[in-house]
Amino acid sequence: EVRLVESGGGLVQPGGSLRLSCEASGFTFKWSTMSWVRQAPGKEVEWLSSIDYNRPPIYADSVKGRFTISRDNAKNSAYLQMDSLQPEDTGIYYCQNSAGTRGQGTQVTVSS
Protein backbone atom coordinates (compact mmCIF):
# COMPACT_ATOMS: atom_id res chain seq x y z
CA GLU A 1 0.00 0.00 0.00
CA VAL A 2 1.33 3.40 -1.01
CA ARG A 3 1.46 5.76 1.95
CA LEU A 4 2.60 9.36 2.27
CA VAL A 5 2.52 11.08 5.65
CA GLU A 6 3.14 14.80 5.89
CA SER A 7 4.06 16.58 9.10
CA GLY A 8 5.59 19.81 10.33
CA GLY A 9 2.80 22.27 9.66
CA GLY A 10 1.54 24.78 12.16
CA LEU A 11 0.88 28.42 12.92
CA VAL A 12 3.69 30.84 12.16
CA GLN A 13 3.99 34.59 12.01
CA PRO A 14 4.73 36.38 8.73
CA GLY A 15 8.43 36.18 7.99
CA GLY A 16 8.77 32.94 9.90
CA SER A 17 9.88 29.49 8.80
CA LEU A 18 8.62 25.94 8.85
CA ARG A 19 10.07 22.66 7.68
CA LEU A 20 7.64 20.09 6.33
CA SER A 21 8.44 16.40 6.19
CA CYS A 22 6.95 13.60 4.12
CA GLU A 23 7.53 9.96 5.01
CA ALA A 24 6.83 7.58 2.15
CA SER A 25 6.27 3.84 1.93
CA GLY A 26 4.82 1.25 -0.43
CA PHE A 27 6.73 2.24 -3.57
CA THR A 28 10.31 2.60 -4.78
CA PHE A 29 10.97 6.02 -3.35
CA LYS A 30 14.41 6.63 -4.84
CA TRP A 31 13.08 6.44 -8.40
CA SER A 32 10.05 8.62 -7.78
CA THR A 33 9.86 12.31 -8.48
CA MET A 34 8.57 13.87 -5.28
CA SER A 35 6.58 17.06 -5.29
CA TRP A 36 4.93 19.44 -2.87
CA VAL A 37 1.61 21.02 -3.65
CA ARG A 38 -0.74 23.13 -1.58
CA GLN A 39 -4.38 24.08 -1.50
CA ALA A 40 -5.37 27.45 -0.11
CA PRO A 41 -8.91 27.97 1.19
CA GLY A 42 -11.29 28.26 -1.74
CA LYS A 43 -8.57 27.78 -4.34
CA GLU A 44 -7.36 25.00 -6.57
CA VAL A 45 -4.35 22.89 -5.83
CA GLU A 46 -1.12 24.71 -6.64
CA TRP A 47 2.10 22.91 -7.54
CA LEU A 48 5.08 24.27 -5.60
CA SER A 49 8.18 22.22 -6.21
CA SER A 50 9.51 18.90 -7.45
CA ILE A 51 12.71 16.99 -6.95
CA ASP A 52 13.88 14.16 -9.12
CA TYR A 53 16.55 11.62 -8.30
CA ASN A 54 18.97 12.90 -10.93
CA ARG A 55 18.01 16.47 -11.78
CA PRO A 56 18.04 19.80 -9.96
CA PRO A 57 14.83 20.71 -8.14
CA ILE A 58 12.34 23.05 -9.73
CA TYR A 59 10.07 25.64 -8.13
CA ALA A 60 6.96 27.63 -8.85
CA ASP A 61 7.62 31.35 -9.19
CA SER A 62 5.48 31.98 -6.13
CA VAL A 63 7.95 30.19 -3.85
CA LYS A 64 11.26 30.40 -5.70
CA GLY A 65 13.96 31.79 -3.43
CA ARG A 66 11.91 31.16 -0.28
CA PHE A 67 11.23 27.41 -0.30
CA THR A 68 13.77 24.62 -0.61
CA ILE A 69 12.86 21.05 -1.44
CA SER A 70 15.10 18.14 -0.52
CA ARG A 71 14.97 14.39 -0.13
CA ASP A 72 16.71 11.62 1.76
CA ASN A 73 16.41 8.38 -0.16
CA ALA A 74 17.87 6.41 2.76
CA LYS A 75 14.93 7.55 4.89
CA ASN A 76 12.28 7.46 2.14
CA SER A 77 11.55 11.05 3.01
CA ALA A 78 11.09 14.39 1.32
CA TYR A 79 11.21 17.80 2.90
CA LEU A 80 10.16 21.36 2.22
CA GLN A 81 11.99 24.15 4.03
CA MET A 82 9.82 27.23 3.93
CA ASP A 83 11.29 30.61 4.79
CA SER A 84 9.94 34.16 4.66
CA LEU A 85 6.42 32.83 4.96
CA GLN A 86 3.58 35.17 4.11
CA PRO A 87 -0.18 35.01 4.79
CA GLU A 88 -0.77 33.95 1.19
CA ASP A 89 1.21 30.79 1.92
CA THR A 90 -1.59 29.59 4.19
CA GLY A 91 -3.09 26.31 3.12
CA ILE A 92 -2.91 22.56 3.34
CA TYR A 93 0.40 21.20 2.07
CA TYR A 94 0.68 17.79 0.47
CA CYS A 95 3.55 15.73 -0.77
CA GLN A 96 2.95 13.76 -3.96
CA ASN A 97 4.76 10.96 -5.71
CA SER A 98 5.19 10.35 -9.44
CA ALA A 99 1.88 8.50 -9.59
CA GLY A 100 0.06 11.50 -8.19
CA THR A 101 -0.67 9.93 -4.84
CA ARG A 102 -0.84 12.41 -1.97
CA GLY A 103 -0.91 12.13 1.77
CA GLN A 104 -3.48 13.58 4.12
CA GLY A 105 -1.72 16.93 4.16
CA THR A 106 -0.47 19.23 6.86
CA GLN A 107 -1.99 22.61 7.65
CA VAL A 108 0.18 25.71 7.41
CA THR A 109 -1.23 28.97 8.73
CA VAL A 110 0.70 32.21 8.42
CA SER A 111 -0.83 34.91 10.57
CA SER A 112 0.10 37.53 13.10
C-alpha atoms as one frame of an Amber mdcrd trajectory, in Angstrom:
protein
   0.000   0.000   0.000   1.334   3.404  -1.006   1.461   5.759   1.946   2.598
   9.362   2.271   2.516  11.085   5.646   3.135  14.798   5.893   4.061  16.584
   9.097   5.585  19.814  10.325   2.796  22.267   9.663   1.540  24.780  12.158
   0.882  28.415  12.917   3.693  30.837  12.162   3.989  34.594  12.005   4.733
  36.380   8.728   8.427  36.183   7.990   8.770  32.942   9.898   9.883  29.493
   8.797   8.616  25.937   8.847  10.066  22.656   7.683   7.643  20.095   6.332
   8.438  16.405   6.187   6.951  13.599   4.125   7.528   9.965   5.010   6.835
   7.575   2.151   6.273   3.841   1.928   4.824   1.254  -0.431   6.727   2.241
  -3.568  10.306   2.603  -4.781  10.967   6.022  -3.355  14.411   6.633  -4.836
  13.079   6.436  -8.396  10.051   8.619  -7.785   9.857  12.309  -8.479   8.570
  13.869  -5.280   6.576  17.059  -5.292   4.935  19.437  -2.874   1.605  21.016
  -3.652  -0.744  23.129  -1.581  -4.382  24.084  -1.500  -5.372  27.449  -0.113
  -8.906  27.969   1.186 -11.293  28.260  -1.736  -8.571  27.777  -4.340  -7.364
  24.996  -6.574  -4.352  22.888  -5.835  -1.116  24.707  -6.636   2.099  22.909
  -7.544   5.080  24.273  -5.600   8.181  22.219  -6.215   9.510  18.898  -7.447
  12.706  16.986  -6.951  13.884  14.161  -9.124  16.549  11.615  -8.300  18.969
  12.899 -10.925  18.009  16.469 -11.784  18.039  19.797  -9.956  14.830  20.710
  -8.138  12.337  23.046  -9.735  10.071  25.635  -8.132   6.963  27.635  -8.854
   7.624  31.348  -9.193   5.478  31.985  -6.129   7.945  30.185  -3.849  11.257
  30.403  -5.697  13.959  31.785  -3.429  11.905  31.157  -0.283  11.235  27.411
  -0.302  13.774  24.621  -0.613  12.862  21.045  -1.443  15.097  18.137  -0.519
  14.967  14.387  -0.134  16.711  11.623   1.764  16.412   8.383  -0.160  17.867
   6.412   2.755  14.931   7.548   4.889  12.284   7.460   2.138  11.548  11.051
   3.010  11.090  14.388   1.318  11.211  17.800   2.903  10.161  21.362   2.225
  11.989  24.146   4.031   9.816  27.232   3.930  11.289  30.611   4.793   9.942
  34.157   4.657   6.417  32.830   4.961   3.579  35.170   4.105  -0.177  35.014
   4.795  -0.774  33.946   1.193   1.212  30.790   1.921  -1.589  29.593   4.194
  -3.088  26.313   3.115  -2.907  22.557   3.335   0.401  21.205   2.070   0.679
  17.794   0.473   3.549  15.728  -0.775   2.950  13.759  -3.957   4.757  10.958
  -5.708   5.186  10.353  -9.435   1.882   8.502  -9.591   0.055  11.501  -8.189
  -0.672   9.932  -4.845  -0.843  12.415  -1.965  -0.911  12.134   1.766  -3.478
  13.584   4.116  -1.718  16.925   4.160  -0.472  19.227   6.864  -1.994  22.613
   7.650   0.177  25.708   7.414  -1.235  28.968   8.729   0.696  32.210   8.425
  -0.830  34.911  10.569   0.102  37.527  13.104
